[in-house]
Amino acid sequence: MMNPFHEPLTTDNAALLLVDHQIGLFTGVRDMGVDELKHNVTALARAALRLGVPVVATTTSADGMWGPLVPELQSVLPKDLDVIDRSTVNAWHDERVRGAIEALGRKRLIVAGTSLEVCATLPAISATAAGYTAYVAVDASGTFSATKRETGLLRLQQAGVIVSDYASLVVEMLADNAHPIAPHLYGDLDMPFGTLVGQFLAAQAR
């Protein structure tokens, strides 16, 4: 049996769970800039969709104090995507969320959420216990203090969840920079070096 830390993450075995990237919650984010968090989660979603990786998205009490998804993320999600609004603290405990993930038949789950230590960590740990290999995209998951960030990361590591940045997960699924979508994918990631890679590949193609 392969070590889950060594078995590749691919476009065929992965799904993306985005938990509660909501306007109200973003007002409390203190471990990174709000603009950076918006950028990162939007880039992650856009790149995953380009790769054909299915996305499940949730909110909590969207009609109440937490509000809707941040507009930047909402704008890149498919218009027909049913964003699941729930009341459970742990998204995995909502039957609709769990059912949507299970229906995909993919055993590797990338999770990002606001807040990191609850919205991302709890479903990632639950998915791991259910036999999934879970990853948390830390820089697409914000929280409300440095302490919450540190304790969330520790809990993830203690539970055997794989911690990463969003771009590394996407590039791992790309697998081959010779793939025709590579320049577009690096554009989706919207990183300075990624833009340069795209420009370099475009120059070579002339």
Order of alpha helices (4+ residues) and beta strands (2+ residues): beta-alpha-alpha-beta-alpha-beta-alpha-beta-alpha-beta-alpha-beta-alpha-alpha-alpha
